[in-house]
Each structure stands twice: as C-alpha cells, then as structure tokens.
Amino acid sequence: MTKNQYLSAQEAADELDISLATLYSYVSRGLVRSEAVGGAEGGQKRTRRYRMEDVQRLKERKEQQRDPDIVAERALYLGAPIMDSAITLITDDHFYYRGYDVTQLARTCSLEQVATLIWMGTLPAPDEPFFGPRQLSPRYQVMLRQLSNLSPLEAFQVLLPLVAIDDIAAYDLRPSAVAQMGAHILRTLAAIAVREQPTRLSIAQMLQRGWAPADPRAAELINTALILAADHELNVATFAARCVASAAATPYDVVIAGLAAFQGRQYAGYAGRIEAFVREAATPEGVRPAIIDRMKRGEVAPVYGGRPDSERKGELIPGFGSFLYPSVDPRAEALLQLLVTLYPDTPAIELAKVAVEEVYAVLGEHPNIDFALVMLSHVLQLPRGASIALFALGRMVGWIGHAIEQYQTNQVIRPRARYIGDSPVESPAQAQG
C-alpha cells in the first residue's frame, strides 16, 4: 500500500472529528488498522500510522447515519460500493480477477482462459478448448461490405443487432448458456473488427492476422491488452450493461448497452484526445512543447470517473492519472513494459518513454491504460479507432461476467431519484395565477 494511503494519528482523528483517545479505542476494536513506523535506528521515535481506507469507511458510516441521501449520492461517484460482485478486486496498486493477479494472468494465459475464469469461476488449462465459432448469416456479409468507412466501434454497433435478430439461443439465461453466447459474441466482434467471418483462431490471432498480418509478435501484445482490459469493476459502461442485464435482456443487449457507453466522450472521446496529444507531439523532441502548449492553453477536460467534490477538477494531459490507483496504473505499466520489450527501438516507443518522463516531471502523473492502448495502436500501426475497439473487445468479457452475476440475482436495478424540482401545484390554473 502506498504511503499516501496512511494517516497520522492526529490526521485520522481530525478526519473523523474525534479525540485521539476515541481513535485508539477504534483501533483496539479492530475498526481502524494501524502499523508501527520508524524505530530505534538513528534514535528515531517509533510512531504508528493508520489506514486511510478504514478511516474513510468509518466516516461514510457516520455520514450515512446523519444524512443517508449524501452517501447515496456519492456512491455513484467512486463512493461506497453499491452492489456485490465476485469478479474484480481493485487495491492500491494491483487488481485481481476472482483472486488471480491480472498482470500475472496477462503474462501466462490466453484471453479465452481468462474469459472462462470470469464467466464460470474456474481457470481452465491452456489446452482446454474454448467455445467454437458459428458462421454468421449472409445478411452479415452483405452489410459488412457496406461499412468499410466506419471505425470498428461503429461497425460493432451497426452489425451486432443484426446478428442478434435470429439468435433464439440468446434468450437462454442460464450461466453456461450465457457463457457460450458470450464466446460467440466475442468472436463475432473480433470478426467485425477485421471484416471477416469468425474462425477457430484465438481472438488475439484473429485480430493480429487482420490488423498486423506481417507481425506475429502482435498477437502476444493484443492478447495482453485484452486481458488487462477485460474488467475493472463498475465503470460506467459495465454499470450500464449490468442495468440492462437486470431487466433480463439478452447478452446481445447487454453488450450493445456497453458499446453505447463506449461511444461517449469519456471513452472514445477520451481516446481521441490522447491521439490528438500524440499527434501534436509527433516526435520525442516535440513532447515537451506539446505539454507546454496544452498547459498554456488551459484545455482542462473533465476527468473520467471523478467525483464532484474531487480536488482534481480536470486533466491537462489526457492519458495520465487515475483515480482508482494512487500511484501507478498496473494495467498501463504491464502493457507499456511489454511494448518496450517487444518493440524497443520503434519511434512510437521513444515518444511514449519521453511522454511518460515529461508528464511525471511536470504534473507528477503516471500513464493510464488508455494511453498504453493508444501507444500500442501507434507501435503496431493499427487502423483508425483500433485502440478503443481493442478496449471494448476486452471489456466485453467483463460485461458478460457481470450479466451472469446479475441474471442469478433475479433483481431489477432500480435506484430512486431525489426530487429537486418545483413543488406540486393543485391545478394548472393555480400555476398560471
């Protein structure tokens, strides 16, 4: 856990508006964890520090007792958890799928293995077969030829509803059937991305053969990116997908809902802003002038995932900083490290290295997964829109996993709204008077 995730005794007491004696009683009751720091070396006095997450949890509990409405409102903006899930755990500098460190999974497993883990709860052996492909209808082939000018994400949104029309099996919402349908949708989206029919190749191999046919190394890189993007708890697209699943809609509808969110400015638009920054920099030498120009222009955009009361009001350099990780985004770190290993001398890698160094020097921010995906696209020279399409393809695995969880609860997600409009009137005439 990083140092800034701890508080001193006085800071913890001030945060909770309690005395030090009360704080110590909370510690003795196990409500706040603490640990010793310092020691005898050099005559340093031994002190204790206190877990910020425990202090925040107690603070939110107190606020809920005083005003439940405030806590309910904040829960929608990186506040208290609002529903249970056994898929992804996010800590300060790691994240896990069903207990497995995701960066380890990305180094040792295929996307198909990870999808099975997320959907069915067990990690299969490497040689265990994944669900086989299904041929798509002639209507798909006719439409595919007419969509050559669309980005992959736009093509997903046009073609997936057409594929869904005649697929009666999608109405079987038992977990094993949903997993099988999820595999079919995943292969379908990969085929749409490269404008082909689904094959028995792995998803990463399908994308490599369609996007970078002369570079076999790209398959490993794409597979890693897909796994790192597969799930990240209740982001806006996953929450939208889960809400649709709560209505007992089909897995197609669940994925279509997630894709709709991905078209927003906070996903596709965010990737576009990163692309614009990379174009402005153009070369390693151009990175610092591009940063300076952006900061002078003051082009601050809303930060994805930020709660309204956050101290960070916006971003200066898109692709840097993360609310869920106080230090380094492990997804970006793993993907960028693999990029450097496989393509050490490419111009795009040199630009990425300088960008990471310069942004940290100026703003103290580390790159996030969005930046890493954009740089992957530049290194492999992928088609327009490939980075956000790759993100969506990976995240689709998580959407299906959350759909399986939601189907099993048999509950409709239906939060209440706090009315802040005009007071009721007795009649229209009274209102006009």
C-alpha positions in Angstrom: 0.0 0.0 0.0 1.4 3.4 -0.9 2.4 5.9 1.7 -0.3 8.4 0.9 -2.9 5.7 1.9 -2.0 6.2 5.6 -2.7 9.0 8.0 -1.0 10.1 11.2 -3.0 9.7 14.5 -3.9 13.4 14.5 -4.9 13.4 10.9 -7.1 10.3 11.4 -8.7 11.9 14.5 -9.4 15.2 12.7 -10.9 13.3 9.7 -13.3 11.5 12.0 -13.8 14.6 14.2 -13.0 12.5 17.3 -10.4 12.7 20.1 -7.2 10.7 20.0 -8.5 8.5 22.8 -11.5 7.6 20.7 -9.3 6.8 17.7 -7.2 4.4 19.9 -10.4 2.7 21.1 -11.4 2.2 17.4 -8.1 0.6 16.8 -8.4 -1.7 19.8 -11.9 -2.8 18.5 -10.4 -3.5 15.0 -12.3 -0.7 13.3 -9.2 1.1 12.1 -6.0 -0.8 11.3 -2.6 0.7 12.2 1.0 -0.2 11.9 4.3 0.9 13.5 6.7 3.0 11.5 10.2 4.2 12.4 12.3 2.6 15.1 15.4 2.7 17.1 17.8 3.4 14.2 19.4 6.8 14.4 17.3 7.5 17.6 14.1 7.9 15.5 11.0 7.7 17.6 8.6 4.9 16.9 5.1 6.0 15.8 2.0 4.5 14.2 0.2 5.2 11.1 -3.5 4.5 10.3 -5.2 3.1 7.2 -7.0 5.8 5.3 -9.5 3.4 3.8 -10.6 2.3 7.3 -11.0 6.0 8.3 -13.0 6.8 5.2 -15.2 3.8 5.7 -16.0 4.9 9.3 -16.6 8.5 8.1 -19.0 7.3 5.4 -20.8 5.2 8.0 -21.2 8.3 10.2 -22.4 10.4 7.3 -25.0 7.7 6.4 -26.4 7.9 9.9 -26.6 11.6 9.8 -27.8 12.0 6.2 -28.3 8.9 4.1 -29.0 11.0 1.0 -25.5 12.3 0.9 -23.9 8.9 1.0 -26.4 7.6 -1.7 -25.4 10.4 -4.0 -21.7 9.9 -3.5 -22.0 6.2 -4.1 -22.5 6.9 -7.8 -19.2 8.8 -8.0 -16.4 6.5 -6.7 -18.1 6.4 -3.2 -19.3 3.4 -1.1 -19.9 0.2 -3.0 -23.5 -0.2 -4.2 -23.6 -3.9 -5.2 -21.8 -7.2 -4.7 -19.6 -8.8 -7.3 -17.1 -11.6 -7.2 -15.3 -10.7 -10.4 -12.8 -7.9 -9.8 -10.9 -6.6 -6.7 -9.1 -3.3 -7.1 -6.4 -2.4 -4.5 -4.0 0.5 -4.3 -1.6 -0.9 -6.9 -3.0 -4.3 -8.1 -6.2 -5.7 -9.4 -7.5 -9.3 -9.4 -10.0 -11.4 -11.4 -11.5 -13.9 -9.0 -8.4 -13.8 -6.8 -5.8 -14.0 -9.6 -3.4 -11.1 -10.1 -4.4 -9.8 -13.5 -0.8 -8.8 -14.6 0.2 -12.4 -13.9 -2.8 -13.7 -15.9 -1.8 -11.4 -18.8 1.7 -12.9 -18.9 0.7 -16.6 -18.7 -2.9 -17.0 -20.1 -4.9 -16.5 -23.2 -7.9 -14.2 -23.3 -10.1 -17.3 -23.7 -8.8 -18.8 -20.4 -9.5 -15.5 -18.6 -12.9 -15.2 -20.1 -13.8 -18.7 -18.8 -12.4 -17.7 -15.4 -14.6 -14.6 -15.3 -17.7 -16.3 -16.6 -17.5 -19.7 -15.0 -15.3 -19.1 -11.9 -12.5 -21.5 -12.7 -9.3 -21.1 -14.7 -9.1 -23.8 -17.4 -5.9 -25.5 -18.6 -4.2 -23.9 -21.7 -5.2 -26.8 -23.9 -8.9 -26.9 -22.8 -11.0 -26.0 -25.9 -12.9 -22.7 -25.9 -16.4 -22.5 -27.4 -16.2 -23.0 -31.2 -17.1 -20.4 -33.8 -20.5 -20.1 -35.5 -20.9 -18.9 -39.1 -22.8 -15.6 -39.5 -25.7 -15.1 -41.8 -25.5 -13.9 -45.4 -27.1 -10.7 -44.2 -23.9 -10.0 -42.2 -21.7 -10.4 -45.3 -23.9 -8.0 -47.3 -23.8 -5.4 -44.6 -20.1 -5.8 -43.9 -19.2 -4.8 -47.4 -21.1 -1.5 -47.0 -19.4 -0.5 -43.7 -15.8 -0.1 -44.9 -15.8 3.6 -44.0 -16.8 3.0 -40.3 -14.5 2.6 -37.4 -14.5 -0.8 -35.7 -16.5 0.5 -32.7 -19.1 2.0 -35.1 -19.3 -1.3 -37.0 -19.9 -3.2 -33.8 -22.9 -1.0 -33.1 -24.4 -1.5 -36.5 -23.8 -5.2 -37.1 -24.2 -6.8 -33.7 -28.0 -6.0 -33.5 -28.4 -7.6 -37.0 -26.5 -10.8 -35.8 -28.8 -10.9 -32.7 -32.1 -10.8 -34.6 -32.5 -14.5 -35.4 -30.4 -15.9 -32.5 -33.1 -17.5 -30.3 -30.4 -19.2 -28.1 -29.7 -15.7 -26.7 -32.8 -16.0 -24.5 -31.4 -18.8 -22.5 -30.0 -17.0 -19.5 -28.6 -20.0 -17.6 -24.9 -19.3 -16.7 -23.4 -22.0 -19.1 -25.6 -20.8 -21.9 -24.7 -17.2 -21.4 -21.0 -18.1 -21.3 -21.4 -19.9 -24.7 -23.3 -16.9 -26.1 -20.6 -14.6 -24.7 -17.9 -16.6 -26.6 -20.0 -16.3 -29.8 -20.4 -12.5 -29.3 -16.7 -12.1 -28.6 -15.7 -14.0 -31.8 -18.3 -12.0 -33.7 -17.0 -8.7 -32.6 -13.4 -9.7 -33.4 -14.5 -10.8 -36.8 -16.3 -7.5 -37.4 -13.1 -5.6 -36.3 -11.1 -7.3 -39.1 -14.0 -7.5 -41.5 -14.0 -11.4 -41.7 -16.1 -14.4 -40.6 -15.3 -15.9 -37.2 -12.7 -18.6 -37.2 -11.2 -21.1 -34.8 -8.1 -19.0 -34.2 -7.8 -17.3 -30.8 -9.2 -13.8 -30.6 -5.7 -12.3 -30.4 -4.7 -14.2 -33.5 -7.8 -13.1 -35.4 -7.0 -9.5 -34.7 -3.3 -9.9 -35.4 -4.0 -11.5 -38.8 -6.5 -8.8 -39.7 -4.7 -5.8 -38.3 -1.0 -6.7 -38.4 -0.6 -9.7 -40.7 3.2 -9.3 -41.2 3.9 -9.1 -37.4 3.3 -12.4 -35.5 4.6 -10.7 -32.3 1.5 -8.5 -32.3 -0.7 -11.4 -31.2 1.0 -11.6 -27.8 0.7 -7.9 -27.3 -3.0 -7.9 -28.3 -3.8 -10.8 -26.0 -2.2 -9.0 -23.1 -4.1 -5.8 -23.8 -7.4 -7.7 -24.0 -6.8 -9.4 -20.6 -5.8 -6.2 -18.9 -9.0 -4.5 -20.2 -11.4 -7.4 -19.5 -12.9 -5.9 -16.4 -12.5 -3.0 -13.9 -15.4 -3.3 -11.6 -18.4 -0.9 -12.0 -17.2 1.7 -14.5 -20.0 3.5 -16.4 -20.1 1.0 -19.4 -20.2 -2.0 -17.1 -22.8 -0.5 -14.9 -24.9 0.3 -17.9 -24.5 -3.3 -19.1 -25.4 -4.6 -15.7 -28.6 -2.5 -15.5 -29.7 -3.9 -18.9 -29.0 -7.4 -17.6 -31.1 -6.8 -14.6 -34.1 -6.4 -17.0 -33.4 -10.0 -18.2 -32.4 -8.7 -21.6 -30.2 -11.0 -23.7 -26.4 -11.0 -23.7 -26.5 -9.2 -27.0 -28.5 -6.3 -25.5 -26.0 -6.2 -22.5 -23.1 -5.8 -24.9 -24.9 -3.3 -27.0 -25.5 -1.2 -23.9 -21.8 -1.3 -23.0 -20.9 -0.3 -26.6 -23.2 2.6 -26.4 -21.4 4.0 -23.4 -18.0 3.4 -25.1 -19.1 5.8 -27.9 -19.2 8.6 -25.3 -16.7 11.4 -24.8 -15.3 9.7 -21.7 -14.3 6.6 -23.7 -14.0 7.0 -27.5 -13.7 10.8 -27.0 -11.0 10.3 -24.3 -9.0 8.0 -26.7 -9.4 10.7 -29.3 -7.9 13.3 -27.0 -4.9 11.1 -26.3 -4.5 10.6 -30.1 -4.6 14.4 -30.6 -1.9 14.9 -27.9 0.3 12.2 -29.6 -0.1 13.8 -33.0 0.8 17.2 -31.5 4.0 15.8 -30.0 4.8 13.8 -33.2 8.4 13.1 -32.1 10.2 12.7 -28.7 11.5 16.2 -29.2 8.0 17.5 -29.6 6.6 16.1 -26.4 7.7 18.9 -24.0 6.5 21.7 -26.4 3.1 19.9 -26.7 2.8 19.7 -22.9 3.7 23.4 -22.5 1.2 24.4 -25.3 -1.6 22.5 -23.7 -0.9 23.9 -20.2 -0.7 27.4 -21.6 -4.0 27.0 -23.4 -5.6 25.7 -20.3 -7.5 22.9 -22.1 -8.8 21.2 -19.0 -11.3 18.4 -19.7 -13.5 16.6 -17.1 -11.6 13.7 -15.6 -13.2 10.3 -16.3 -14.6 8.8 -13.1 -14.1 11.8 -10.9 -16.5 12.5 -8.1 -17.9 16.1 -7.9 -16.1 17.1 -4.8 -12.7 15.9 -6.0 -9.7 18.2 -5.6 -8.7 17.4 -9.2 -11.1 19.4 -11.4 -9.8 18.2 -14.7 -6.9 16.9 -16.7 -4.2 18.8 -18.5 -2.6 15.9 -20.4 -5.0 13.1 -21.5 -3.9 9.6 -20.8 -2.3 10.4 -17.5 -3.6 10.0 -13.9 -6.0 7.5 -12.4 -8.5 7.9 -9.5 -8.5 4.3 -8.5 -4.7 3.9 -8.3 -3.0 6.5 -6.1 0.4 5.7 -7.8 0.8 3.6 -11.0 -2.0 2.1 -13.0 -0.8 -1.6 -13.2 -2.6 -2.1 -16.5 -0.6 0.6 -18.2 2.6 -0.4 -16.5 2.3 -4.0 -17.7 1.3 -3.1 -21.3 3.9 -0.5 -21.7 6.6 -2.8 -20.3 5.7 -5.4 -22.9 5.7 -2.8 -25.7 9.2 -1.8 -24.7 10.3 -5.5 -24.6 8.9 -6.4 -27.9 9.5 -3.2 -29.8 12.4 -1.5 -28.1 13.6 0.7 -30.9 10.5 2.0 -32.6 9.8 5.7 -32.9 6.5 5.4 -31.1 8.1 3.7 -28.1 10.7 6.5 -27.9 7.9 9.1 -27.9 6.0 7.1 -25.2 9.1 7.0 -23.0 9.7 10.7 -23.2 5.9 11.5 -22.7 5.9 9.4 -19.5 9.0 11.1 -18.2 8.0 14.6 -19.1 4.4 14.4 -17.8 5.6 12.9 -14.5 8.2 15.7 -14.2 5.7 18.4 -14.8 2.5 17.1 -13.2 3.5 14.0 -11.1 1.1 11.8 -13.0 1.6 8.3 -14.4 0.1 6.9 -17.6 -3.2 5.0 -17.5 -4.5 2.1 -19.6 -5.9 4.4 -22.2 -2.5 5.9 -23.0 -1.0 2.5 -23.2 -3.7 1.3 -25.7 -3.2 4.3 -27.9 0.6 3.7 -27.9 0.0 0.0 -28.8 -2.0 1.2 -31.7 0.8 3.5 -32.9 3.5 0.9 -32.4 1.6 -1.7 -34.5 0.2 1.0 -36.9 -3.3 -0.3 -36.4 -6.3 1.2 -38.3 -8.3 4.2 -37.1 -10.2 3.5 -34.0 -8.4 0.3 -33.1 -7.3 1.3 -29.6 -10.9 2.0 -28.3 -12.1 -1.1 -30.3 -9.5 -3.2 -28.5 -10.6 -1.8 -25.2 -14.2 -2.6 -25.9 -13.4 -6.1 -27.1 -11.6 -6.9 -23.9 -14.2 -5.2 -21.7 -17.0 -7.2 -23.3 -15.7 -10.2 -21.3 -16.4 -8.3 -18.1 -19.9 -7.3 -19.3 -20.9 -10.9 -19.9 -19.4 -11.8 -16.5 -21.5 -9.1 -14.8 -24.6 -10.2 -16.8 -24.2 -13.7 -15.5 -24.0 -12.4 -11.9 -27.0 -10.1 -12.4 -29.1 -12.8 -14.0 -28.6 -15.0 -11.0 -29.8 -12.3 -8.6 -33.1 -12.1 -10.4 -33.4 -8.4 -9.3 -34.1 -5.3 -11.4 -31.6 -2.4 -10.6 -34.0 0.4 -9.9 -32.5 3.2 -7.7 -34.6 6.1 -6.5 -34.1 9.8 -7.6 -34.2 12.6 -5.1 -36.6 15.2 -6.5 -35.3 18.7 -6.6 -37.9 20.3 -8.9 -40.8 22.7 -8.2 -43.3 22.0 -5.5 -46.6 20.3 -6.6 -49.5 22.6 -7.6 -53.2 21.8 -7.2 -54.1 22.7 -10.7 -52.8 24.3 -14.0 -54.9 27.4 -13.3 -53.2 27.8 -9.9 -49.8 27.6 -11.6 -50.7 30.3 -14.1 -52.0 32.6 -11.4 
